[in-house]
């Protein structure tokens, strides 16, 4: 059953927005969220296939996309645009691995990391899906502050609504959504412990 705990809305929105930025980064600038528009995009891959008639770009083999403080790693990244101008992105992992997204804070020591077997974005619905053993973590100094796990984690950019659902590929022992929330005091103590000068940035 889908769940969307309000107490996790800020870190989860940050993590899902990071994945959204990664999937949009190689699309035309108009499709990307404003904070990343000025940052150059670098995509390394073993192979690139571009089809102008079909408006598709397929990057394959150890794909690493970087844009500012954003990183995406996948085995295959497919970008497509239809005649109406809608953009679609699909990132998939190699066997035994996962799509990885990391967004580091421009200042400070926090970051958000997302993992899943597959990630999809549809600009017409403004919807991002992390599919299969999906995990979104808020991190500081290499330690997990908040975490959500599920078979599917979905975020809608237009409505700012997210949901998570369980199932056979939730990656949890009971196949349900698992959410871990540290207290504000505990999270701040971790952040302060490794921030330069012992103070959060």
SETI-10308 format. One line per 5 residues: their letters; for each residue x, y, z of N, C-alpha, C, CB. Coordinates in Angstrom, 2 decimals. Glycine has a CB too. Layout:
A) X:Y:Z:X:Y:Z:X:Y:Z:X:Y:Z | ...
% end
This chain:
XXXXX) 0.85:-1.20:0.00:0.00:0.00:0.00:0.88:1.24:0.00:-0.95:0.01:1.22 | 0.64:2.22:-0.88:1.48:3.40:-0.93:1.45:4.16:0.38:1.04:4.31:-2.05 | 2.57:4.81:0.70:2.63:5.62:1.90:3.41:6.87:1.60:3.27:4.84:3.07 | 3.10:7.96:2.30:3.84:9.21:2.09:3.91:9.96:3.40:3.17:10.08:1.00 | 4.80:9.55:4.35:4.88:10.17:5.65:5.34:11.60:5.56:5.82:9.39:6.53
XXXXX) 4.54:12.52:6.12:4.83:13.95:6.01:6.14:14.32:6.67:3.71:14.76:6.63 | 6.52:13.58:7.74:7.73:13.93:8.47:8.99:13.70:7.66:7.80:13.13:9.74 | 8.90:12.94:6.59:10.06:12.69:5.75:10.03:13.49:4.47:10.17:11.24:5.43 | 9.09:14.41:4.34:8.88:15.08:3.06:10.10:15.86:2.59:7.70:16.01:3.15 | 10.78:16.57:3.48:11.92:17.38:3.05:13.08:16.54:2.53:12.39:18.24:4.19
XXXXX) 13.61:15.56:3.29:14.72:14.77:2.74:14.32:13.93:1.54:15.28:13.87:3.79 | 13.10:13.41:1.54:12.69:12.60:0.40:12.53:13.45:-0.83:11.39:11.88:0.71 | 11.94:14.62:-0.70:11.81:15.49:-1.87:13.19:15.84:-2.42:11.04:16.78:-1.52 | 14.14:16.08:-1.52:15.50:16.39:-1.96:16.10:15.23:-2.72:16.38:16.76:-0.78 | 15.92:14.02:-2.21:16.49:12.85:-2.87:15.84:12.56:-4.20:16.38:11.66:-1.99
XXXXX) 14.53:12.64:-4.25:13.84:12.35:-5.49:14.07:13.45:-6.52:12.35:12.18:-5.24 | 14.17:14.68:-6.05:14.49:15.77:-6.97:15.89:15.60:-7.53:14.36:17.14:-6.26 | 16.81:15.07:-6.72:18.17:14.81:-7.22:18.15:13.81:-8.35:19.07:14.31:-6.08 | 17.37:12.76:-8.18:17.25:11.77:-9.25:16.61:12.38:-10.48:16.44:10.55:-8.78 | 15.63:13.21:-10.26:14.97:13.90:-11.37:15.97:14.75:-12.14:13.81:14.78:-10.85
XXXXX) 16.80:15.49:-11.41:17.81:16.33:-12.06:18.78:15.48:-12.87:18.59:17.14:-11.01 | 19.15:14.34:-12.33:20.10:13.48:-13.05:19.50:12.97:-14.35:20.52:12.32:-12.17 | 18.25:12.56:-14.31:17.62:12.03:-15.51:17.32:13.13:-16.53:16.34:11.29:-15.16 | 17.13:14.35:-16.04:16.86:15.48:-16.95:18.13:16.13:-17.47:16.01:16.52:-16.24 | 19.25:15.86:-16.84:20.46:16.64:-17.11:20.89:16.62:-18.56:21.57:16.16:-16.26
XXXXX) 20.69:15.52:-19.25:21.13:15.43:-20.64:20.02:15.77:-21.63:21.64:14.04:-20.93 | 18.84:16.08:-21.12:17.76:16.51:-21.99:17.92:18.00:-22.30:16.38:16.24:-21.33 | 17.15:18.55:-23.25:17.24:19.97:-23.52:17.05:20.79:-22.25:16.21:20.38:-24.56 | 17.72:21.94:-22.17:17.70:22.75:-20.96:16.29:23.07:-20.50:18.46:24.03:-21.18 | 15.36:23.25:-21.43:14.00:23.60:-21.06:13.34:22.53:-20.22:13.17:23.87:-22.28
XXXXX) 13.83:21.29:-20.32:13.21:20.20:-19.57:13.80:20.04:-18.19:13.36:18.91:-20.33 | 14.92:20.70:-17.92:15.60:20.52:-16.65:15.15:21.54:-15.63:17.10:20.60:-16.84 | 15.08:21.14:-14.33:14.74:22.09:-13.28:15.72:23.25:-13.24:14.69:21.38:-11.94 | 15.25:24.42:-12.88:16.02:25.65:-12.97:17.37:25.64:-12.28:15.24:26.74:-12.43 | 17.54:25.07:-11.05:18.82:25.17:-10.37:19.98:24.56:-11.13:18.72:24.52:-9.04
XXXXX) 19.75:23.64:-12.07:20.84:22.98:-12.77:21.02:23.48:-14.20:20.60:21.50:-12.79 | 20.26:24.47:-14.62:20.28:24.87:-16.01:21.63:25.42:-16.47:19.23:25.90:-16.25 | 22.36:26.09:-15.57:23.61:26.72:-15.97:24.81:25.79:-15.85:23.85:27.94:-15.15 | 24.63:24.64:-15.25:25.76:23.73:-15.06:25.98:22.87:-16.31:25.52:22.83:-13.83 | 27.23:22.73:-16.75:27.49:21.87:-17.91:27.26:20.41:-17.55:28.93:22.07:-18.43
XXXXX) 26.84:19.62:-18.53:26.60:18.20:-18.33:27.69:17.40:-19.01:25.22:17.80:-18.88 | 28.25:16.42:-18.29:29.28:15.53:-18.84:28.76:14.10:-18.73:30.65:15.69:-18.09 | 28.73:13.38:-19.83:28.32:11.98:-19.83:29.43:11.14:-20.42:27.00:11.78:-20.62 | 29.97:10.23:-19.60:30.96:9.26:-20.06:30.27:7.92:-20.25:32.16:9.15:-19.06 | 30.55:7.24:-21.35:29.98:5.92:-21.60:30.88:5.18:-22.57:28.52:6.02:-22.15
XXXXX) 30.69:3.87:-22.66:31.48:3.09:-23.61:30.92:3.20:-25.02:31.52:1.63:-23.17 | 29.63:3.57:-25.13:29.00:3.64:-26.44:27.87:4.66:-26.43:28.47:2.26:-26.87 | 27.69:5.35:-27.53:26.57:6.28:-27.72:25.93:6.01:-29.06:27.04:7.76:-27.62 | 24.61:5.81:-29.06:23.85:5.67:-30.30:22.81:6.79:-30.34:23.16:4.25:-30.39 | 22.89:7.63:-31.38:21.96:8.74:-31.53:21.16:8.56:-32.81:22.70:10.09:-31.54
XXXXX) 19.84:8.68:-32.70:18.93:8.55:-33.84:18.17:9.85:-33.98:17.95:7.33:-33.67 | 18.56:10.67:-34.95:17.95:11.99:-35.10:16.48:11.88:-35.50:18.72:12.81:-36.13 | 16.15:10.94:-36.36:14.77:10.79:-36.81:13.84:10.42:-35.67:14.68:9.73:-37.91 | 14.33:9.58:-34.78:13.51:9.15:-33.64:13.74:9.98:-32.40:13.78:7.70:-33.33 | 14.69:10.91:-32.47:15.02:11.79:-31.35:15.36:10.99:-30.09:13.85:12.74:-31.06
XXXXX) 16.25:10.03:-30.24:16.68:9.23:-29.11:18.20:9.22:-29.01:16.15:7.79:-29.25 | 18.68:9.21:-27.78:20.10:9.04:-27.49:20.22:7.91:-26.48:20.75:10.37:-26.94 | 21.06:6.94:-26.77:21.24:5.80:-25.88:22.72:5.70:-25.51:20.73:4.49:-26.54 | 23.01:5.89:-24.23:24.36:5.76:-23.70:24.46:4.40:-23.02:24.71:6.93:-22.70 | 25.49:3.62:-23.35:25.60:2.26:-22.83:27.00:1.99:-22.33:25.21:1.25:-23.91
XXXXX) 27.09:1.25:-21.22:28.37:0.80:-20.70:28.98:1.74:-19.69:29.31:0.60:-21.80 | 28.87:1.42:-18.42:29.48:2.21:-17.35:29.19:3.70:-17.53:31.00:1.97:-17.31 | 27.92:4.04:-17.66:27.50:5.42:-17.88:27.68:6.23:-16.60:26.02:5.48:-18.36 | 28.37:7.35:-16.70:28.55:8.26:-15.57:28.17:9.66:-16.03:30.04:8.23:-15.03 | 27.11:10.19:-15.45:26.65:11.53:-15.77:26.94:12.44:-14.59:25.13:11.54:-16.12
XXXXX) 27.57:13.58:-14.85:27.82:14.56:-13.80:27.33:15.92:-14.24:29.33:14.61:-13.43 | 26.78:16.64:-13.30:26.33:18.01:-13.54:26.39:18.76:-12.23:24.88:18.04:-14.14 | 27.40:19.61:-12.08:27.60:20.30:-10.81:27.88:19.29:-9.70:26.39:21.16:-10.47 | 27.10:19.34:-8.64:27.26:18.44:-7.51:26.43:17.17:-7.65:26.89:19.15:-6.23 | 25.95:16.92:-8.86:25.07:15.78:-9.13:25.81:14.69:-9.90:23.82:16.25:-9.91
XXXXX) 25.60:13.43:-9.51:26.21:12.30:-10.19:25.16:11.21:-10.41:27.41:11.75:-9.39 | 25.14:10.63:-11.60:24.31:9.46:-11.89:25.19:8.39:-12.50:23.13:9.82:-12.84 | 25.02:7.15:-12.02:25.75:6.01:-12.57:24.74:4.94:-12.99:26.77:5.44:-11.54 | 24.90:4.40:-14.17:23.99:3.37:-14.69:24.72:2.57:-15.76:22.68:3.99:-15.25 | 24.14:1.46:-16.14:24.69:0.70:-17.27:24.19:1.27:-18.59:24.31:-0.78:-17.15
XXXXX) 22.93:1.74:-18.58:22.32:2.23:-19.82:21.42:3.43:-19.50:21.51:1.11:-20.53 | 21.54:4.47:-20.29:20.70:5.66:-20.14:20.11:6.00:-21.50:21.52:6.87:-19.57 | 18.79:5.96:-21.59:18.09:6.27:-22.84:17.30:7.55:-22.68:17.18:5.12:-23.26 | 17.48:8.47:-23.60:16.78:9.76:-23.61:15.99:9.87:-24.90:17.78:10.96:-23.45 | 14.74:10.28:-24.78:13.87:10.33:-25.96:12.94:11.55:-25.88:13.04:9.03:-26.10
XXXXX) 12.63:12.12:-27.03:11.69:13.24:-27.10:10.68:12.97:-28.20:12.43:14.59:-27.34 | 9.38:13.18:-27.91:8.36:12.94:-28.94:8.05:14.22:-29.71:7.08:12.38:-28.30 | 7.15:14.13:-30.67:6.84:15.28:-31.53:6.22:16.42:-30.75:5.92:14.86:-32.65 | 5.56:16.11:-29.64:4.94:17.14:-28.83:5.94:17.86:-27.93:3.85:16.54:-27.98 | 7.20:17.35:-27.92:8.22:17.98:-27.09:8.35:17.37:-25.71:7.94:19.42:-26.95
XXXXX) 7.58:16.31:-25.43:7.69:15.64:-24.14:8.97:14.83:-24.09:6.46:14.74:-23.88 | 9.63:14.84:-22.94:10.89:14.11:-22.79:10.71:12.90:-21.87:11.98:15.05:-22.24 | 11.46:11.85:-22.22:11.41:10.62:-21.45:12.84:10.15:-21.21:10.57:9.53:-22.18 | 13.10:9.68:-20.01:14.43:9.18:-19.67:14.29:7.87:-18.90:15.24:10.22:-18.84 | 15.14:6.91:-19.24:15.15:5.62:-18.55:16.60:5.24:-18.28:14.43:4.51:-19.40
XXXXX) 16.91:5.00:-17.00:18.23:4.54:-16.60:18.11:3.14:-16.03:18.88:5.51:-15.57 | 18.95:2.22:-16.50:18.91:0.85:-16.02:20.31:0.40:-15.62:18.34:-0.09:-17.10 | 20.34:-0.61:-14.73:21.61:-1.10:-14.21:21.97:-2.44:-14.83:21.55:-1.22:-12.69 | 23.25:-2.78:-14.75:23.70:-4.09:-15.18:23.29:-5.13:-14.15:25.24:-4.10:-15.40 | 23.37:-6.40:-14.51:23.00:-7.47:-13.59:23.80:-7.36:-12.29:23.23:-8.84:-14.24
XXXXX) 23.10:-7.46:-11.17:23.76:-7.42:-9.88:24.12:-6.03:-9.39:24.98:-8.23:-9.93 | 23.77:-5.00:-10.17:24.08:-3.62:-9.76:22.81:-2.78:-9.77:25.16:-3.00:-10.69 | 22.94:-1.51:-9.38:21.80:-0.61:-9.34:22.15:0.74:-9.94:21.30:-0.43:-7.90 | 21.12:1.42:-10.42:21.27:2.82:-10.80:21.56:3.60:-9.52:19.98:3.37:-11.53 | 22.50:4.53:-9.60:22.92:5.30:-8.43:22.86:6.78:-8.74:24.35:4.90:-7.98
XXXXX) 22.26:7.54:-7.83:22.18:8.99:-7.97:22.67:9.62:-6.67:20.72:9.46:-8.31 | 23.53:10.63:-6.78:24.00:11.34:-5.60:23.96:12.84:-5.85:25.43:10.90:-5.21 | 23.34:13.56:-4.93:23.31:15.02:-4.99:23.93:15.54:-3.72:21.85:15.56:-5.16 | 25.09:16.19:-3.84:25.76:16.77:-2.69:25.31:18.21:-2.50:27.29:16.70:-2.86 | 25.26:18.64:-1.26:24.91:20.03:-0.98:26.03:20.93:-1.47:24.64:20.24:0.53
XXXXX) 25.65:22.08:-2.04:26.67:23.02:-2.53:27.55:23.49:-1.39:26.00:24.23:-3.22 | 26.96:23.64:-0.21:27.71:24.01:0.99:27.32:23.03:2.09:27.42:25.50:1.41 | 28.27:22.73:2.97:27.96:21.83:4.07:28.38:20.41:3.76:26.48:21.86:4.38 | 27.92:19.48:4.59:28.39:18.09:4.52:27.29:17.10:4.17:29.01:17.70:5.83 | 26.08:17.58:3.91:24.97:16.68:3.63:24.92:16.31:2.15:23.66:17.32:4.05
XXXXX) 24.33:15.14:1.89:24.08:14.70:0.53:22.86:13.79:0.55:25.33:13.96:-0.07 | 22.32:13.55:-0.64:21.21:12.62:-0.79:21.60:11.60:-1.83:19.89:13.36:-1.18 | 21.37:10.32:-1.52:21.72:9.24:-2.43:20.49:8.38:-2.71:22.86:8.39:-1.85 | 20.33:7.98:-3.96:19.24:7.11:-4.34:19.77:5.91:-5.11:18.21:7.87:-5.19 | 19.16:4.74:-4.88:19.54:3.51:-5.56:18.26:2.82:-6.04:20.37:2.57:-4.63
XXXXX) 18.31:2.19:-7.18:17.19:1.38:-7.68:17.68:0.55:-8.85:15.98:2.29:-8.09 | 16.91:-0.49:-9.18:17.25:-1.30:-10.35:17.01:-0.53:-11.64:16.44:-2.60:-10.34 | 16.06:0.41:-11.57:15.65:1.16:-12.76:15.08:2.51:-12.32:14.59:0.36:-13.59 | 15.29:3.54:-13.13:14.72:4.85:-12.87:14.12:5.39:-14.17:15.79:5.84:-12.30 | 12.92:5.96:-14.06:12.23:6.47:-15.25:11.69:7.87:-14.97:11.07:5.52:-15.66
XXXXX) 11.72:8.71:-16.01:11.14:10.05:-15.90:10.31:10.36:-17.14:12.24:11.11:-15.70 | 9.13:10.94:-16.92:8.22:11.32:-17.99:7.87:12.79:-17.79:6.93:10.42:-18.01 | 8.31:13.66:-18.70:8.08:15.09:-18.50:6.62:15.48:-18.68:8.94:15.89:-19.45 | 5.87:14.68:-19.45:4.46:15.03:-19.68:3.63:14.90:-18.40:3.86:14.15:-20.77 | 4.04:13.96:-17.54:3.36:13.79:-16.25:4.19:14.36:-15.11:3.07:12.30:-15.99
XXXXX) 5.42:14.80:-15.40:6.36:15.30:-14.40:6.59:14.27:-13.30:5.85:16.62:-13.80 | 6.64:13.02:-13.70:6.71:11.93:-12.74:8.01:11.16:-12.85:5.53:10.99:-12.92 | 8.63:10.92:-11.69:9.85:10.14:-11.59:9.56:8.87:-10.81:10.97:10.95:-10.91 | 10.05:7.73:-11.29:9.89:6.46:-10.60:11.25:5.82:-10.36:8.98:5.52:-11.39 | 11.51:5.44:-9.11:12.60:4.54:-8.76:11.96:3.17:-8.62:13.38:4.98:-7.43
XXXXX) 12.42:2.18:-9.38:11.74:0.89:-9.45:12.69:-0.25:-9.11:11.13:0.68:-10.84 | 12.29:-1.10:-8.19:13.05:-2.28:-7.84:14.11:-2.04:-6.79:13.69:-2.84:-9.05 | 13.87:-2.55:-5.56:14.83:-2.38:-4.46:15.24:-0.92:-4.31:16.07:-3.26:-4.70 | 14.25:-0.05:-4.34:14.50:1.39:-4.33:14.85:1.88:-2.92:13.27:2.15:-4.86 | 15.84:2.74:-2.85:16.29:3.31:-1.57:16.63:4.78:-1.79:17.54:2.52:-1.00
XXXXX) 16.17:5.63:-0.89:16.60:7.03:-0.88:17.11:7.34:0.52:15.42:7.99:-1.28 | 18.36:7.82:0.60:19.00:8.14:1.88:19.39:9.61:1.94:20.23:7.26:2.10 | 19.21:10.20:3.10:19.83:11.50:3.39:21.06:11.19:4.22:18.85:12.50:4.16 | 22.22:11.68:3.76:23.50:11.32:4.35:24.22:12.55:4.91:24.38:10.62:3.32 | 25.12:12.29:5.84:26.05:13.32:6.31:27.30:12.61:6.81:25.42:14.22:7.45
XXXXX) 28.44:13.00:6.30:29.72:12.43:6.74:29.75:10.92:6.55:29.99:12.77:8.20 | 29.09:10.42:5.53:29.08:8.99:5.27:28.10:8.20:6.12:30.42:8.45:5.47 | 27.31:8.87:6.94:26.35:8.21:7.81:24.92:8.50:7.33:26.53:8.67:9.27 | 24.05:7.50:7.44:22.66:7.65:7.02:21.88:8.37:8.10:22.03:6.28:6.71 | 21.22:9.47:7.71:20.37:10.21:8.65:18.91:9.75:8.54:20.47:11.72:8.39
XXXXX) 18.41:9.71:7.32:17.03:9.27:7.06:17.06:8.31:5.88:16.08:10.49:6.78 | 16.10:7.37:5.86:16.08:6.39:4.80:14.67:5.90:4.53:16.99:5.21:5.14 | 14.37:5.65:3.26:13.13:4.98:2.89:13.45:3.91:1.85:12.09:5.99:2.35 | 12.83:2.73:2.03:13.02:1.60:1.13:11.67:1.10:0.64:13.80:0.46:1.83 | 11.60:0.67:-0.60:10.37:0.11:-1.13:10.59:-0.49:-2.50:9.29:1.16:-1.20
XXXXX) 9.59:-1.15:-3.01:9.68:-1.70:-4.37:9.66:-0.57:-5.39:8.53:-2.69:-4.64 | 8.87:0.46:-5.09:8.78:1.62:-5.99:8.66:2.88:-5.16:7.56:1.48:-6.95 | 9.45:3.88:-5.51:9.34:5.21:-4.91:9.04:6.17:-6.04:10.66:5.63:-4.13 | 7.95:6.89:-5.91:7.46:7.76:-6.98:7.38:9.21:-6.50:6.07:7.29:-7.48 | 7.82:10.11:-7.37:7.79:11.54:-7.05:7.22:12.31:-8.23:9.21:12.07:-6.68
XXXXX) 6.24:13.18:-7.95:5.66:14.03:-8.98:6.17:15.45:-8.78:4.10:13.99:-8.95 | 6.93:15.93:-9.75:7.53:17.27:-9.64:6.47:18.36:-9.63:8.51:17.50:-10.79 | 5.40:18.17:-10.40:4.38:19.20:-10.50:3.57:19.39:-9.23:3.45:18.89:-11.62 | 3.24:18.29:-8.57:2.41:18.36:-7.36:3.23:18.31:-6.08:1.41:17.24:-7.36 | 4.53:17.99:-6.20:5.43:17.84:-5.05:4.92:16.75:-4.11:5.57:19.18:-4.30
XXXXX) 4.36:15.71:-4.68:3.83:14.58:-3.91:4.66:13.34:-4.20:2.32:14.33:-4.25 | 5.01:12.58:-3.17:5.73:11.34:-3.36:4.97:10.20:-2.69:7.15:11.44:-2.80 | 5.24:8.99:-3.13:4.65:7.81:-2.51:5.65:6.68:-2.61:3.30:7.43:-3.16 | 5.52:5.71:-1.74:6.37:4.52:-1.77:5.47:3.31:-1.58:7.49:4.58:-0.68 | 5.78:2.22:-2.27:4.97:1.01:-2.15:5.88:-0.20:-1.96:4.08:0.82:-3.39
XXXXX) 5.35:-1.20:-1.26:6.09:-2.43:-1.02:5.78:-3.46:-2.07:5.78:-2.98:0.36 | 6.39:-4.64:-1.92:6.18:-5.72:-2.86:7.36:-6.66:-2.85:5.94:-5.17:-4.26 | 7.36:-7.66:-3.73:8.44:-8.65:-3.75:9.83:-8.06:-3.98:8.17:-9.65:-4.82 | 9.90:-6.89:-4.62:11.20:-6.27:-4.87:11.43:-5.04:-3.99:11.32:-5.88:-6.34 | 10.83:-5.06:-2.82:11.01:-3.93:-1.89:12.38:-3.94:-1.24:9.93:-3.94:-0.82
XXXXX) 13.00:-5.13:-1.18:14.31:-5.22:-0.54:14.23:-5.25:0.97:15.15:-4.07:-0.96 | 13.04:-5.44:1.51:12.86:-5.56:2.96:12.37:-6.98:3.27:11.84:-4.47:3.49 | 12.63:-7.44:4.48:12.30:-8.83:4.82:10.81:-9.11:4.77:12.82:-9.15:6.19 | 9.99:-8.11:5.08:8.54:-8.32:5.07:7.86:-7.75:3.82:7.92:-7.68:6.30 | 8.67:-7.31:2.84:8.18:-6.79:1.56:7.32:-5.55:1.72:7.39:-7.86:0.84
XXXXX) 7.49:-4.84:2.81:6.75:-3.61:3.05:7.69:-2.42:2.94:6.07:-3.65:4.45 | 7.11:-1.22:2.88:7.91:0.00:2.88:8.54:0.17:4.26:7.05:1.25:2.50 | 9.82:0.49:4.29:10.51:0.72:5.56:11.07:2.14:5.57:11.65:-0.31:5.79 | 10.71:2.88:6.60:11.14:4.26:6.75:11.89:4.43:8.07:9.93:5.23:6.68 | 13.06:5.02:8.03:13.86:5.29:9.22:14.08:6.80:9.32:15.24:4.52:9.17
XXXXX) 13.70:7.36:10.45:13.82:8.81:10.66:14.61:9.06:11.93:12.41:9.49:10.75 | 15.75:9.69:11.82:16.51:10.07:12.99:15.90:11.33:13.61:17.99:10.31:12.62 | 16.09:11.49:14.89:15.61:12.71:15.54:16.39:13.90:15.00:15.75:12.61:17.08 | 15.80:15.07:15.08:16.48:16.28:14.61:17.79:16.50:15.37:15.58:17.50:14.78 | 17.76:16.21:16.68:18.96:16.41:17.49:20.07:15.45:17.07:18.63:16.22:18.97
XXXXX) 19.72:14.17:16.81:20.73:13.20:16.43:21.32:13.54:15.06:20.13:11.78:16.40 | 20.45:13.95:14.14:20.93:14.32:12.81:21.87:15.52:12.88:19.75:14.63:11.89 | 21.49:16.52:13.66:22.31:17.72:13.77:23.65:17.42:14.42:21.58:18.80:14.56 | 23.66:16.49:15.37:24.92:16.13:16.03:25.89:15.51:15.04:24.66:15.16:17.20 | 25.38:14.66:14.14:26.23:14.06:13.11:26.75:15.13:12.17:25.45:12.97:12.32
XXXXX) 25.88:16.03:11.73:26.28:17.09:10.81:27.34:17.99:11.44:25.07:17.93:10.40 | 27.13:18.36:12.71:28.07:19.24:13.40:29.42:18.55:13.62:27.49:19.69:14.73 | 29.41:17.23:13.80:30.64:16.50:14.13:31.67:16.51:13.02:30.31:15.09:14.48 | 31.22:16.65:11.77:32.18:16.59:10.67:32.19:17.85:9.82:31.89:15.41:9.81 | 31.39:18.84:10.20:31.42:20.11:9.46:32.71:20.86:9.80:30.17:20.98:9.80
XXXXX) 33.26:21.60:8.85:34.49:22.36:9.12:34.30:23.25:10.34:34.88:23.21:7.91 | 35.23:23.16:11.30:35.14:23.97:12.49:34.13:23.44:13.49:34.79:25.37:12.13 | 33.52:22.27:13.18:32.58:21.68:14.12:31.21:22.32:14.09:33.12:21.77:15.49 | 30.93:23.10:13.04:29.64:23.78:12.93:29.02:23.47:11.57:29.80:25.32:13.12 | 27.69:23.30:11.56:27.01:23.04:10.32:27.12:24.23:9.40:25.56:22.70:10.56
X) 27.24:23.97:8.11:27.36:25.05:7.12:26.00:25.48:6.64:28.22:24.61:5.93
% end
